[in-house]
């Protein structure tokens, strides 16, 4: 029982981490674009 939960969590982690990284980089990119737009407006 505990072993299956651990395995499932490991699989989930393995698939979930790349998604989190993608979201993180997308947020960074959007933040960068936002700053560029603000700088251009001024």
JOZI-V126055 format. One record per pair of residues at least 4 apart in sequence whose ideal C-beta (glycine too) atoms are under 6 Angstrom apart, sorted by the first residue. I is the first residue (numbers start at 1). J is the second residue. D is the distance in whole Angstrom. If there is no record, write none. Layout:
{{I | J | D} {I | J | D}}
This chain:
{{12 | 16 | 6}}
